[in-house]
Amino acid sequence: MGPQSLIVLMTDFGTEHWHVAAMKGEILSRSPNATILDLSHKVPRQNIESAAFLLHCAVDSFPPQTIFCCVVDPGVGSDRGTLVGWIGDYGYVGPDNGLATPLLERADGEFSLFQIKSPMFKRDHVSRTFHGRDVFAPAAARLWLGDDPRMAGPRVTEPLQLPPNRGERNNGSISGQIMLIDHFGNAVLSIERSSFGDELQDRKFELRVGDMQLDHIVATYASSEKGDPMCYWGSAGYLEVAVNFGSASEEFNLKVGDAVTISLDS
């Protein structure tokens, strides 16, 4: 693809140590003119679902031909598959563990993906524990350079996809879970505005998540007093819970995966 495309990295490596820099070094040693952006390196450890949700929230902000190199890989060193190629308008490089689900859903079956088997798409020495550096970074560089991903290895016809993780209606209630805790301690829920916005707006309900209980939606943070818990529609189109000038995750013991229940008034 060359200079008109970006390489976007997402990992659960954190930023305290050398791992992310090593991935960037491997990419730039092969494609020194590549532009590399960071989506996040603070995905909850080994949490493929949270990584996929972050990718889902961010992908619309990137231009076509962007290459996403995503490494949240609890199966590293095992026989889990690898992927390189194109999904709709976007490039993807990473483990075949469901992380590519958001791209596959939006592409509606249009993808051309391959296993990473060829030495040309890897580092000379491949460790058992750091495929981000040794496999996926070199493959991302090759894709950026315009190499045909068919040279990487066998075609993948059925990449792994995660099951849908959206809010559900259940006899007068809505159920979901916490998908993400952000930097401020706000919790993003799997309750989409497009599906439940009309149902929840301007009505009373009882939302329970962790130790938190709420009964209405506010429009902005400024709609609540300092220290008040609240829920609102976030910028990604999902219901979020927060504490104004505080951390909902700390004050109410919230964590990714916690169940959410919204009981609706009849």
N, C-alpha and C positions, 0 to 999 in steps of 0.2 A: 504493500500500500504506500509506503514511503512517507514523505514529509506532510501529507495532508491528513494523516491519521494520528491518533493518540494511543498510548498504552496506559491503561488505568489499572493500578494495582490495588488489591484488597486481600488482607491476610488477618490472621489472629496472632501475629508474631509480637505485637507491641512495638514500641519505638525506643526501648531502653538499650537494646543491644544491636548487633551487627547484621542481623539476618535480612532486614529490608534493604539496607545499603548494599549487601552482597547481591541481592536479586537485581537491583538497579545497575550495579557494576557489570553483571553478566549481560544484561540487555545492552548497555552502552558500549561494551567491548565489541559487540557484534553490529550494532546499529547506532553509531555515535551521534547521529542527528535526530534520534527519536526524542519525542516529547513524552515524558512520563509524569503522570499525575497520580496522587494517592486518593483513593476513595475512603479507605479506613484501614488501620492496622490494629484496631482495638475491638475487633469482633470478639464476643465472648468465646473463650477458649473451646475449641472443638465443636462449636455450635453451628452446624451447617444451616439450620433453619434461619437463625439470625442473620447469617451471611447472605443467604438468598433474599431475605427481606430487605436488607440494606441495598442490594443490587436492584431489586424491584423499585425501591424508592428513588434511586439515583439515575437509572438508565435513561429516562426521558430527557435529562438535562444534557446528554452528550450527543454529538453529531454522528450521523451514519459513518461507518468504517472505523469507529472507535474499537480498540481491542481491549477486552477485559481479561486480565490475568488474575485469577482468583484462587487463593490457596488457603483454604480452611480444610485440613486434610488429616483427620484422625486415623485414616487408613494408610498413611504413608508407609511404604516398605512392604505392604501386603500385595495381594493380587488384584486390588481394586484397579479399575481402568483409568486411562488418561484421555484427555480430549484436546484437540487443536483443530481450528477451522472456523467456519462462519455459521452464524445462527441469524437468519434474516439479514438485517443491515449491519450486524455487529460481529466482530471477531471474539472468540472465546478460547482461552487456554486455562486448563486446570484439571483437577481430578474429576472422574466420572462418578460423583457421589450425590448428585441432585442439586448442587450449587447453581448449575446453569438453568434451573427450572424457570426463573422469570423471563429469561431470554427465549427459551423454548415456547413458553406460553404465548408470548406476544408475536412470535414468528409463525404461529399456526402451521407447524409442520415443515416449514422451509428451513432446512439446515443441511450443512455439509461438514461432517465432523469425522475425525480420524484419530486412531490411537497414536501415541508418540512412541514409536519403536526405532526409527532410524537414528543412528549416531549423529547425523548431521543436525538433528533437532535437539541434541542433548549436550551437556558438558562432557568432556573426555572421561572424567571419573564421576560416576553417579553414586552418591551415598545412599544409605537406606533410610536416612532420617531427614534429609533436606532436599526434597524434590522441587521446592520453590526455586532454589538456586540452580539445581543441577538438571532439571527437566523443563519446568514451566517457563522460567525466564528465557533460556535459549530458544524455546519454541515460540514464545511471544515475539522475540527479535526476528526470527525467521518469517513469521507471519507479517510483521511490519515491513520487512524488506521485500515482500511480494512473492515469497516462495510459495509454491503450490502445496497446500497442506496434504494433498494426496501422497506426496513423497514421504510423509511422516510415518505412515503405517496403514494398517487395514481400516476400512470404513467402519464407522459406528452407526448402526441403523436404529438402535433403540437406546439412546442415552438415558441414564437413570433420572427420573423426575420425582420430586417430593410430592406427597399427597397434598391436596388443597388445605390451606390453613386460614380459613376465613370465619367470620362470625356466622352463627347459625341460629335460626328461630326454633324455639322448643316450647310449645304450649304456653304462650303468654310471656315468654322470656327470650333473651338473646344471650348466647354463650360464646366465649372466645378465650383468648389468652394474651399475656404480655409477650410481644414480639421483640421488644428492644427497650433498654434503659439508656437514655442519652446522657450527655456530659453533665446536664443540670439535674439529673436524677428524675426526670420526667419519664413516664412509662407509656410507650406506644402500644396500643391494643390492636388486635386483629378484627376490629369493628370498622368497616369501610363506610365512609360517608355516602358513597354512591349507592350502597345497598340499604343503609339504615338511617340516613340523614333526615328524611321526611318523617320517619317513624318516631325519632327521638327529639326532634326540635320542638320547642315550645310546649313540652309536656313534662309532667313529673314521672320519675322512675326511681328505682333503687339499684344503684350500681355497687357491686361488692367486688373488691379485689384485694387480696391480702388482708390487712387490718383496716382498709380504707372503705368508707361508704359515702356515696354522693347521690344527689337526687335531681340535678339539672345541669344543663350545658351552659357555659358562659362563652361570650364572643371573643374576649381577649384576656390577657393576664391582668390588665388594668381594671377589669370588671370585678375583681376580687380584692379583698383587703390583704395586706401583708401577712403571711403566715397561714392564709386560708387554703385548704385543699380545694381543688377544682377539676373539672373536665371540660374539654374543648376539642373542636376539630382542628387537627394539626395540618401543617403545610403539605404533608404527604398524602392527605386525604383519609387519615385514620383518626379515630378517637384517641385522645391522650389524657392522662391524669397527671396532675402536678400539684406542687405546693408553691404558692406565690412567694418568691424570695426564699425558697427552701428546697429541700430534696424529698420528693415523694418516696423514692426508693429507700432512703435512710429512715425517714420518719414513720413509714408504714410497712417497713420490712417487705418491700416488693422485689421480685426477681424475675428474670426471663423464664417464661413457661408457666407462671402462676395463672390459675384459672380466673376468668372474669365472668360474672353473671349480672345481667341487667333484667330486673323484674319490672314489667310494664304495668301501669295502672290500667284497669279495664275501663 
